């Protein structure tokens, strides 16, 4: 990715200057999360695949009109709403037949997901942020020298003191702290608007 591209977060790039690379990154980031959530609630593998693609299609169509209201979790909530709406359409088309583990259980799950204060919605939020952070770390890692990434990972992820990491990697403490700062700045930039 060119440095000129790094001034906008992924969400901003998709809204303002969409390009193939950004959409690919978005799909790599979100389709596994949505598919996994659907599978967790015993939506069949075929329905999970179809629904995750439908959610992505709605996002592609509607994201340019999405206005982030600067509230914590606004995008995450919007994505959850899109997913719930696609699930409701599935449920309506299958009225009279079992959906997931049964109509009442499925309907209850939908209501909990639609309620931003439910424990299920809070779990969605937590798992969303963890998934996005893990995936973005994997996507951003190649943009850094291996030693820079290793210093960041040891300090931030593993919780090792900068002085210990400096000794392990043959770097100065200042270089370790600079590596940590550079990677965190890049991750924050990519995550802006996607997570809290």
MDAnalysis code that builds the backbone (N, CA, C; Angstrom):
import MDAnalysis as mda
import numpy as np

u = mda.Universe.empty(588, n_residues=196, atom_resindex=np.repeat(np.arange(196), 3), trajectory=True)
u.add_TopologyAttr("name", ["N", "CA", "C"] * 196)
u.add_TopologyAttr("resid", np.arange(1, 197))
u.add_TopologyAttr("resname", ["UNK", "UNK", "UNK", "UNK", "UNK", "UNK", "UNK", "UNK", "UNK", "UNK", "UNK", "UNK", "UNK", "UNK", "UNK", "UNK", "UNK", "UNK", "UNK", "UNK", "UNK", "UNK", "UNK", "UNK", "UNK", "UNK", "UNK", "UNK", "UNK", "UNK", "UNK", "UNK", "UNK", "UNK", "UNK", "UNK", "UNK", "UNK", "UNK", "UNK", "UNK", "UNK", "UNK", "UNK", "UNK", "UNK", "UNK", "UNK", "UNK", "UNK", "UNK", "UNK", "UNK", "UNK", "UNK", "UNK", "UNK", "UNK", "UNK", "UNK", "UNK", "UNK", "UNK", "UNK", "UNK", "UNK", "UNK", "UNK", "UNK", "UNK", "UNK", "UNK", "UNK", "UNK", "UNK", "UNK", "UNK", "UNK", "UNK", "UNK", "UNK", "UNK", "UNK", "UNK", "UNK", "UNK", "UNK", "UNK", "UNK", "UNK", "UNK", "UNK", "UNK", "UNK", "UNK", "UNK", "UNK", "UNK", "UNK", "UNK", "UNK", "UNK", "UNK", "UNK", "UNK", "UNK", "UNK", "UNK", "UNK", "UNK", "UNK", "UNK", "UNK", "UNK", "UNK", "UNK", "UNK", "UNK", "UNK", "UNK", "UNK", "UNK", "UNK", "UNK", "UNK", "UNK", "UNK", "UNK", "UNK", "UNK", "UNK", "UNK", "UNK", "UNK", "UNK", "UNK", "UNK", "UNK", "UNK", "UNK", "UNK", "UNK", "UNK", "UNK", "UNK", "UNK", "UNK", "UNK", "UNK", "UNK", "UNK", "UNK", "UNK", "UNK", "UNK", "UNK", "UNK", "UNK", "UNK", "UNK", "UNK", "UNK", "UNK", "UNK", "UNK", "UNK", "UNK", "UNK", "UNK", "UNK", "UNK", "UNK", "UNK", "UNK", "UNK", "UNK", "UNK", "UNK", "UNK", "UNK", "UNK", "UNK", "UNK", "UNK", "UNK", "UNK", "UNK", "UNK", "UNK", "UNK", "UNK", "UNK", "UNK", "UNK", "UNK", "UNK"])
u.atoms.positions = np.array([
    [0.853, -1.176, 0.000],
    [0.000, 0.000, 0.000],
    [0.896, 1.235, 0.000],
    [0.577, 2.194, -0.795],
    [1.358, 3.425, -0.869],
    [1.101, 4.286, 0.352],
    [2.079, 5.059, 0.742],
    [1.909, 5.921, 1.909],
    [0.774, 6.921, 1.722],
    [0.535, 7.383, 0.511],
    [-0.552, 8.336, 0.271],
    [-1.894, 7.717, 0.604],
    [-1.994, 6.380, 0.496],
    [-3.240, 5.688, 0.797],
    [-3.476, 5.554, 2.295],
    [-2.464, 5.752, 3.109],
    [-2.590, 5.469, 4.527],
    [-3.229, 6.604, 5.308],
    [-3.559, 7.713, 4.668],
    [-4.150, 8.822, 5.415],
    [-5.622, 8.576, 5.729],
    [-6.252, 7.634, 5.033],
    [-7.644, 7.318, 5.283],
    [-7.766, 5.926, 5.886],
    [-8.730, 5.738, 6.797],
    [-8.978, 4.416, 7.341],
    [-9.648, 3.573, 6.261],
    [-9.700, 2.289, 6.482],
    [-10.347, 1.384, 5.533],
    [-11.795, 1.812, 5.306],
    [-12.503, 2.110, 6.357],
    [-13.907, 2.508, 6.232],
    [-14.046, 3.796, 5.420],
    [-13.181, 4.762, 5.678],
    [-13.228, 6.026, 4.913],
    [-12.897, 5.797, 3.441],
    [-11.901, 4.947, 3.182],
    [-11.550, 4.655, 1.782],
    [-12.725, 4.030, 1.046],
    [-13.419, 3.123, 1.718],
    [-14.549, 2.456, 1.076],
    [-15.716, 3.410, 0.829],
    [-15.905, 4.348, 1.723],
    [-17.000, 5.306, 1.559],
    [-16.670, 6.375, 0.533],
    [-15.431, 6.885, 0.574],
    [-15.074, 8.059, -0.223],
    [-14.335, 7.738, -1.515],
    [-13.431, 6.782, -1.459],
    [-12.587, 6.457, -2.614],
    [-12.474, 4.945, -2.765],
    [-13.593, 4.252, -3.005],
    [-13.529, 2.788, -3.048],
    [-12.613, 2.289, -4.167],
    [-11.858, 1.260, -3.840],
    [-10.989, 0.625, -4.823],
    [-11.011, -0.880, -4.567],
    [-10.561, -1.631, -5.523],
    [-10.611, -3.093, -5.446],
    [-9.854, -3.615, -4.236],
    [-8.670, -3.067, -3.973],
    [-7.847, -3.519, -2.842],
    [-8.592, -3.322, -1.522],
    [-9.214, -2.172, -1.333],
    [-9.926, -1.896, -0.087],
    [-11.129, -2.820, 0.081],
    [-11.866, -3.075, -1.008],
    [-13.005, -3.998, -0.918],
    [-12.532, -5.410, -0.613],
    [-11.434, -5.830, -1.214],
    [-10.894, -7.158, -0.920],
    [-10.539, -7.257, 0.553],
    [-9.899, -6.229, 1.073],
    [-9.518, -6.220, 2.485],
    [-10.763, -6.293, 3.362],
    [-11.786, -5.531, 3.006],
    [-13.020, -5.529, 3.786],
    [-13.664, -6.922, 3.797],
    [-13.738, -7.553, 2.624],
    [-14.342, -8.885, 2.538],
    [-13.505, -9.889, 3.332],
    [-12.175, -9.820, 3.220],
    [-11.295, -10.700, 3.993],
    [-11.495, -10.505, 5.486],
    [-11.794, -9.306, 5.871],
    [-11.981, -8.958, 7.270],
    [-13.325, -9.433, 7.798],
    [-14.379, -9.184, 7.041],
    [-15.725, -9.360, 7.573],
    [-16.465, -10.616, 7.167],
    [-16.235, -11.152, 6.003],
    [-17.010, -12.324, 5.606],
    [-16.786, -13.512, 6.554],
    [-15.543, -13.804, 6.985],
    [-15.365, -14.909, 7.938],
    [-16.069, -14.651, 9.274],
    [-16.089, -13.406, 9.727],
    [-16.774, -13.074, 10.978],
    [-18.262, -13.354, 10.864],
    [-18.880, -12.875, 9.815],
    [-20.319, -13.052, 9.636],
    [-20.653, -14.526, 9.427],
    [-19.896, -15.196, 8.597],
    [-20.122, -16.624, 8.357],
    [-19.987, -17.403, 9.668],
    [-18.975, -17.084, 10.451],
    [-18.778, -17.755, 11.738],
    [-19.932, -17.512, 12.700],
    [-20.414, -16.295, 12.734],
    [-21.555, -15.990, 13.605],
    [-22.784, -16.772, 13.177],
    [-23.029, -16.835, 11.906],
    [-24.197, -17.567, 11.419],
    [-24.072, -19.054, 11.739],
    [-22.899, -19.610, 11.563],
    [-22.679, -21.030, 11.850],
    [-22.833, -21.320, 13.337],
    [-22.448, -20.361, 14.171],
    [-22.556, -20.536, 15.615],
    [-24.013, -20.767, 16.029],
    [-24.934, -20.179, 15.279],
    [-26.350, -20.319, 15.606],
    [-27.023, -21.328, 14.704],
    [-26.228, -22.299, 14.275],
    [-26.684, -23.473, 13.561],
    [-27.438, -23.168, 12.271],
    [-27.099, -22.044, 11.651],
    [-27.570, -21.812, 10.292],
    [-26.765, -22.781, 9.435],
    [-27.412, -23.436, 8.499],
    [-26.723, -24.448, 7.696],
    [-25.513, -23.834, 6.986],
    [-24.515, -24.645, 6.667],
    [-23.331, -24.114, 5.973],
    [-23.694, -23.390, 4.672],
    [-24.604, -23.952, 3.902],
    [-24.996, -23.318, 2.642],
    [-25.688, -21.975, 2.895],
    [-26.620, -21.944, 3.875],
    [-27.294, -20.681, 4.201],
    [-26.309, -19.661, 4.756],
    [-25.355, -20.111, 5.580],
    [-24.352, -19.200, 6.143],
    [-23.524, -18.573, 5.026],
    [-23.134, -19.378, 4.058],
    [-22.352, -18.862, 2.934],
    [-23.183, -17.870, 2.124],
    [-24.414, -18.264, 1.801],
    [-25.296, -17.381, 1.016],
    [-25.583, -16.076, 1.759],
    [-25.901, -16.188, 3.050],
    [-26.226, -14.987, 3.826],
    [-25.024, -14.067, 3.989],
    [-23.842, -14.641, 4.199],
    [-22.659, -13.785, 4.347],
    [-22.401, -13.034, 3.044],
    [-22.635, -13.676, 1.906],
    [-22.480, -12.992, 0.622],
    [-23.554, -11.921, 0.439],
    [-24.777, -12.212, 0.891],
    [-25.847, -11.214, 0.807],
    [-25.527, -9.997, 1.677],
    [-25.007, -10.244, 2.861],
    [-24.628, -9.131, 3.743],
    [-23.551, -8.288, 3.062],
    [-22.550, -8.938, 2.473],
    [-21.501, -8.204, 1.773],
    [-22.087, -7.391, 0.615],
    [-23.041, -7.951, -0.104],
    [-23.663, -7.232, -1.223],
    [-24.404, -5.990, -0.727],
    [-25.112, -6.116, 0.395],
    [-25.817, -4.959, 0.967],
    [-24.803, -3.906, 1.409],
    [-23.722, -4.347, 2.030],
    [-22.693, -3.403, 2.492],
    [-22.098, -2.650, 1.304],
    [-21.772, -3.362, 0.225],
    [-21.216, -2.715, -0.967],
    [-22.174, -1.648, -1.484],
    [-23.448, -1.976, -1.496],
    [-24.457, -1.051, -2.029],
    [-24.717, 0.124, -1.093],
    [-24.760, -0.129, 0.212],
    [-25.195, 0.893, 1.165],
    [-24.071, 1.660, 1.861],
    [-22.860, 1.126, 1.874],
    [-21.779, 1.795, 2.608],
    [-21.526, 3.234, 2.161],
    [-21.606, 3.541, 0.876],
    [-21.390, 4.939, 0.495],
    [-22.384, 5.916, 1.155],
    [-23.525, 5.395, 1.606],
    [-24.535, 6.237, 2.249],
    [-24.455, 6.185, 3.774],
    [-23.597, 5.296, 4.308],
    [-23.463, 5.165, 5.757],
    [-22.819, 6.424, 6.330],
    [-23.468, 7.001, 7.320],
    [-22.929, 8.175, 8.000],
    [-22.566, 7.781, 9.423],
    [-21.288, 7.798, 9.733],
    [-20.845, 7.461, 11.089],
    [-21.280, 8.594, 12.002],
    [-22.058, 8.273, 13.030],
    [-22.593, 9.300, 13.921],
    [-21.660, 9.628, 15.084],
    [-20.436, 9.152, 15.024],
    [-19.409, 9.384, 16.045],
    [-19.743, 8.732, 17.383],
    [-20.757, 7.889, 17.399],
    [-21.071, 7.114, 18.594],
    [-20.198, 5.859, 18.596],
    [-19.826, 5.410, 19.767],
    [-19.014, 4.204, 19.885],
    [-19.787, 3.036, 19.273],
    [-19.139, 2.305, 18.397],
    [-19.721, 1.111, 17.804],
    [-20.732, 1.359, 16.703],
    [-20.763, 2.553, 16.119],
    [-21.780, 2.879, 15.106],
    [-21.689, 1.947, 13.896],
    [-20.506, 1.729, 13.372],
    [-20.383, 0.855, 12.209],
    [-20.709, -0.581, 12.574],
    [-20.190, -1.022, 13.691],
    [-20.431, -2.389, 14.159],
    [-21.934, -2.629, 14.319],
    [-22.634, -1.649, 14.897],
    [-24.090, -1.745, 15.079],
    [-24.791, -1.794, 13.715],
    [-24.352, -0.960, 12.780],
    [-24.942, -0.939, 11.445],
    [-24.759, -2.297, 10.759],
    [-23.561, -2.871, 10.858],
    [-23.285, -4.169, 10.254],
    [-24.141, -5.260, 10.898],
    [-24.280, -5.204, 12.219],
    [-25.124, -6.182, 12.917],
    [-26.568, -6.051, 12.443],
    [-27.048, -4.821, 12.251],
    [-28.414, -4.588, 11.780],
    [-28.604, -5.166, 10.376],
    [-27.644, -4.949, 9.502],
    [-27.722, -5.516, 8.149],
    [-27.807, -7.040, 8.236],
    [-26.988, -7.643, 9.083],
    [-26.980, -9.094, 9.238],
    [-28.315, -9.593, 9.777],
    [-28.840, -8.933, 10.806],
    [-30.138, -9.328, 11.376],
    [-31.235, -9.215, 10.329],
    [-31.209, -8.153, 9.539],
    [-32.240, -7.992, 8.503],
    [-32.173, -9.120, 7.471],
    [-30.973, -9.528, 7.077],
    [-30.849, -10.640, 6.130],
    [-31.348, -11.937, 6.769],
    [-31.068, -12.120, 8.055],
    [-31.560, -13.303, 8.765],
    [-33.086, -13.302, 8.852],
    [-33.661, -12.132, 9.085],
    [-35.130, -12.041, 9.146],
    [-35.762, -12.406, 7.805],
    [-35.153, -11.977, 6.727],
    [-35.667, -12.336, 5.403],
    [-35.616, -13.856, 5.231],
    [-34.503, -14.472, 5.638],
    [-34.400, -15.929, 5.579],
    [-35.511, -16.570, 6.411],
    [-35.693, -16.063, 7.611],
    [-36.692, -16.625, 8.520],
    [-38.092, -16.523, 7.917],
    [-38.420, -15.363, 7.354],
    [-39.750, -15.166, 6.745],
    [-39.966, -16.102, 5.555],
    [-38.927, -16.301, 4.763],
    [-39.092, -17.171, 3.593],
    [-39.227, -18.631, 4.001],
    [-38.852, -18.934, 5.221],
    [-38.919, -20.323, 5.673],
    [-39.997, -20.551, 6.724],
    [-40.895, -19.605, 6.881],
    [-41.995, -19.789, 7.835],
    [-42.679, -21.108, 7.533],
    [-42.973, -21.845, 8.570],
    [-43.621, -23.137, 8.392],
    [-42.624, -24.280, 8.310],
    [-41.345, -23.947, 8.130],
    [-40.295, -24.966, 8.134],
    [-39.333, -24.622, 9.261],
    [-38.635, -25.611, 9.742],
    [-37.645, -25.348, 10.786],
    [-36.537, -24.477, 10.231],
    [-36.171, -23.491, 10.993],
    [-35.037, -22.642, 10.660],
    [-34.059, -22.781, 11.806],
    [-32.813, -23.009, 11.476],
    [-31.772, -23.229, 12.479],
    [-32.239, -24.359, 13.388],
    [-32.405, -24.110, 14.701],
    [-32.805, -25.160, 15.631],
    [-34.278, -25.068, 15.958],
    [-35.034, -24.291, 15.239],
    [-36.470, -24.163, 15.486],
    [-36.873, -22.718, 15.387],
    [-38.100, -22.491, 14.955],
    [-38.571, -21.130, 14.735],
    [-38.475, -20.246, 15.965],
    [-38.911, -20.724, 17.124],
    [-38.940, -19.851, 18.299],
    [-37.531, -19.503, 18.778],
    [-36.622, -20.469, 18.741],
    [-35.242, -20.208, 19.162],
    [-34.576, -19.226, 18.196],
    [-34.827, -19.405, 16.913],
    [-34.258, -18.533, 15.895],
    [-34.807, -17.112, 16.050],
    [-36.123, -16.991, 16.253],
    [-36.746, -15.678, 16.433],
    [-36.202, -14.988, 17.679],
    [-36.001, -15.745, 18.740],
    [-35.455, -15.182, 19.973],
    [-34.026, -14.663, 19.748],
    [-33.233, -15.418, 19.001],
    [-31.863, -14.996, 18.700],
    [-31.885, -13.696, 17.903],
    [-32.791, -13.599, 16.928],
    [-32.903, -12.377, 16.124],
    [-33.258, -11.175, 16.985],
    [-34.196, -11.359, 17.897],
    [-34.603, -10.255, 18.775],
    [-33.449, -9.819, 19.673],
    [-32.693, -10.768, 20.181],
    [-31.549, -10.417, 21.027],
    [-30.478, -9.675, 20.231],
    [-30.221, -10.129, 19.005],
    [-29.230, -9.441, 18.175],
    [-29.682, -8.032, 17.811],
    [-30.985, -7.849, 17.628],
    [-31.513, -6.532, 17.269],
    [-31.475, -5.567, 18.448],
    [-31.476, -6.091, 19.674],
    [-31.463, -5.258, 20.886],
    [-30.017, -4.956, 21.269],
    [-29.568, -3.700, 21.111],
    [-28.159, -3.387, 21.381],
    [-27.749, -3.567, 22.845],
    [-28.713, -3.715, 23.752],
    [-28.374, -3.885, 25.165],
    [-28.375, -5.346, 25.606],
    [-28.738, -6.269, 24.709],
    [-28.795, -7.680, 25.102],
    [-27.388, -8.255, 25.270],
    [-27.313, -9.325, 26.021],
    [-26.012, -9.974, 26.219],
    [-25.483, -10.532, 24.889],
    [-26.371, -10.975, 24.020],
    [-25.939, -11.485, 22.727],
    [-25.340, -10.376, 21.859],
    [-25.935, -9.193, 21.886],
    [-25.376, -8.059, 21.137],
    [-24.032, -7.635, 21.714],
    [-23.925, -7.640, 23.024],
    [-22.635, -7.289, 23.641],
    [-21.569, -8.320, 23.270],
    [-21.968, -9.605, 23.204],
    [-21.031, -10.648, 22.791],
    [-20.624, -10.433, 21.337],
    [-21.589, -10.102, 20.467],
    [-21.301, -9.790, 19.053],
    [-20.263, -8.664, 18.997],
    [-20.488, -7.592, 19.784],
    [-19.590, -6.439, 19.776],
    [-18.173, -6.847, 20.181],
    [-18.088, -7.605, 21.260],
    [-16.774, -8.036, 21.750],
    [-16.075, -8.917, 20.721],
    [-16.782, -9.884, 20.185],
    [-16.168, -10.782, 19.217],
    [-15.844, -10.060, 17.909],
    [-16.667, -9.110, 17.540],
    [-16.391, -8.299, 16.350],
    [-15.043, -7.592, 16.515],
    [-14.880, -6.872, 17.623],
    [-13.660, -6.098, 17.829],
    [-12.429, -6.998, 17.902],
    [-12.545, -8.152, 18.560],
    [-11.415, -9.078, 18.637],
    [-11.062, -9.627, 17.260],
    [-12.083, -9.996, 16.509],
    [-11.857, -10.537, 15.161],
    [-11.197, -9.490, 14.262],
    [-11.744, -8.277, 14.262],
    [-11.202, -7.218, 13.409],
    [-9.750, -6.916, 13.794],
    [-9.468, -6.834, 15.075],
    [-8.095, -6.560, 15.515],
    [-7.142, -7.664, 15.047],
    [-7.539, -8.930, 15.237],
    [-6.678, -10.052, 14.801],
    [-6.453, -10.028, 13.294],
    [-7.527, -9.856, 12.528],
    [-7.420, -9.874, 11.066],
    [-6.602, -8.683, 10.556],
    [-6.826, -7.498, 11.131],
    [-6.061, -6.335, 10.684],
    [-4.581, -6.485, 11.020],
    [-4.289, -7.104, 12.158],
    [-2.885, -7.342, 12.485],
    [-2.248, -8.226, 11.417],
    [-2.961, -9.264, 11.004],
    [-2.424, -10.163, 9.975],
    [-2.274, -9.443, 8.637],
    [-3.201, -8.551, 8.326],
    [-3.152, -7.835, 7.051],
    [-2.104, -6.719, 7.042],
    [-1.826, -6.141, 8.202],
    [-0.888, -5.023, 8.303],
    [0.555, -5.508, 8.491],
    [0.724, -6.680, 9.059],
    [2.068, -7.186, 9.365],
    [3.037, -7.102, 8.188],
    [2.646, -7.484, 6.958],
    [3.607, -7.436, 5.843],
    [4.113, -6.030, 5.502],
    [3.492, -4.996, 6.032],
    [3.914, -3.632, 5.751],
    [5.126, -3.215, 6.592],
    [5.564, -4.093, 7.496],
    [6.660, -3.768, 8.402],
    [7.784, -4.782, 8.274],
    [8.976, -4.328, 8.585],
    [10.124, -5.225, 8.649],
    [9.858, -6.252, 9.750],
    [10.348, -7.488, 9.559],
    [10.097, -8.536, 10.559],
    [10.531, -8.154, 11.978],
    [11.668, -7.479, 12.094],
    [12.166, -7.113, 13.427],
    [11.249, -6.070, 14.077],
    [10.739, -5.142, 13.282],
    [9.811, -4.123, 13.790],
    [8.546, -4.802, 14.301],
    [8.018, -5.733, 13.497],
    [6.794, -6.440, 13.893],
    [7.037, -7.282, 15.146],
    [8.163, -7.958, 15.193],
    [8.479, -8.795, 16.347],
    [8.577, -7.949, 17.620],
    [9.201, -6.786, 17.529],
    [9.303, -5.900, 18.696],
    [7.906, -5.462, 19.149],
    [7.094, -5.048, 18.196],
    [5.709, -4.654, 18.515],
    [4.977, -5.810, 19.205],
    [5.035, -6.974, 18.595],
    [4.288, -8.131, 19.108],
    [4.731, -8.517, 20.521],
    [6.033, -8.534, 20.745],
    [6.540, -8.923, 22.070],
    [6.092, -7.928, 23.139],
    [6.114, -6.634, 22.814],
    [5.750, -5.627, 23.809],
    [4.235, -5.541, 23.988],
    [3.488, -5.427, 22.887],
    [2.051, -5.174, 22.969],
    [1.245, -6.448, 23.208],
    [1.505, -7.477, 22.440],
    [0.697, -8.698, 22.538],
    [1.165, -9.580, 23.697],
    [2.474, -9.773, 23.791],
    [3.006, -10.663, 24.826],
    [3.201, -9.971, 26.172],
    [3.220, -8.637, 26.181],
    [3.353, -7.892, 27.435],
    [4.751, -7.909, 28.030],
    [5.755, -8.093, 27.194],
    [7.145, -8.120, 27.654],
    [7.669, -6.688, 27.712],
    [8.451, -6.385, 28.722],
    [9.018, -5.037, 28.876],
    [9.920, -4.701, 27.704],
    [9.910, -3.430, 27.324],
    [10.692, -2.968, 26.174],
    [12.181, -3.264, 26.349],
    [12.702, -3.122, 27.556],
    [14.129, -3.380, 27.792],
    [14.464, -4.852, 27.531],
    [13.589, -5.742, 27.938],
    [13.812, -7.176, 27.713],
    [13.771, -7.485, 26.211],
    [12.791, -6.908, 25.517],
    [12.655, -7.124, 24.075],
    [13.878, -6.564, 23.348],
    [14.338, -5.401, 23.769],
    [15.524, -4.789, 23.153],
    [16.720, -5.732, 23.263],
    [16.884, -6.320, 24.433],
    [17.989, -7.249, 24.639],
    [17.811, -8.505, 23.773],
    [16.579, -9.049, 23.728],
    [16.300, -10.247, 22.927],
    [16.588, -10.032, 21.440],
    [16.213, -8.855, 20.936],
    [16.292, -8.590, 19.500],
    [17.543, -7.816, 19.080],
    [18.391, -7.466, 20.046],
    [19.601, -6.717, 19.723],
    [19.287, -5.314, 19.232],
    [18.293, -4.686, 19.843],
    [17.866, -3.329, 19.472],
    [18.017, -2.427, 20.691],
    [17.960, -1.137, 20.451],
    [17.922, -0.216, 21.588],
    [16.488, -0.177, 22.115],
    [16.337, 0.226, 23.350],
    [14.998, 0.369, 23.934],
    [14.206, 1.389, 23.128],
    [14.859, 2.447, 22.716],
    [14.193, 3.474, 21.920],
    [13.667, 2.899, 20.598],
    [14.458, 2.038, 19.954],
    [14.039, 1.417, 18.689],
    [12.830, 0.505, 18.907],
    [12.796, -0.196, 20.035],
    [11.654, -1.060, 20.363],
    [10.407, -0.210, 20.563],
    [10.550, 0.870, 21.311],
    [9.396, 1.747, 21.559],
    [8.924, 2.431, 20.272],
    [9.858, 2.774, 19.422],
    [9.493, 3.363, 18.135],
    [8.758, 2.347, 17.257],
    [9.214, 1.102, 17.252],
    [8.540, 0.042, 16.491],
    [7.120, -0.140, 17.003],
    [6.976, -0.191, 18.305],
    [5.650, -0.320, 18.915],
    [4.754, 0.830, 18.483],
    [5.270, 2.028, 18.543],
    [4.501, 3.227, 18.198],
    [4.092, 3.227, 16.727],
    [5.008, 2.874, 15.844],
    [4.716, 2.877, 14.396],
    [3.620, 1.869, 14.045],
    [3.727, 0.653, 14.577],
    [2.736, -0.376, 14.273],
    [1.383, -0.004, 14.874],
    [1.382, 0.453, 16.128],
    [0.114, 0.847, 16.753],
    [-0.559, 1.982, 15.983],
    [0.214, 2.939, 15.521],
    [-0.363, 4.051, 14.751],
    [-1.012, 3.522, 13.474],
    [-0.339, 2.596, 12.807],
    [-0.896, 2.029, 11.570],
    [-2.160, 1.232, 11.853],
    [-2.155, 0.427, 12.914],
    [-3.341, -0.353, 13.275],
    [-4.510, 0.554, 13.655],
    [-4.227, 1.580, 14.440],
    [-5.301, 2.518, 14.825],
    [-5.916, 3.183, 13.606],
    [-5.060, 3.516, 12.656],
    [-5.541, 4.164, 11.442],
    [-6.481, 3.227, 10.686],
    [-6.111, 1.967, 10.535],
    [-6.953, 1.002, 9.827],
    [-8.236, 0.711, 10.591],
    [-8.157, 0.705, 11.913],
    [-9.316, 0.351, 12.732],
    [-10.296, 1.503, 12.931],
    [-9.869, 2.717, 12.646],
    [-10.693, 3.883, 12.921],
    [-12.071, 3.715, 12.290],
    [-13.086, 3.772, 13.132],
    [-14.464, 3.639, 12.676],
    [-14.968, 2.208, 12.684],
    [-14.039, 1.224, 12.682],
    [-14.469, -0.160, 12.657],
    [-14.634, -0.732, 14.067],
    [-13.770, -0.317, 14.992],
    [-13.826, -0.810, 16.371],
    [-13.795, 0.373, 17.318],
    [-14.007, 0.074, 18.594],
    [-14.008, 1.147, 19.602],
    [-12.602, 1.486, 20.025],
])
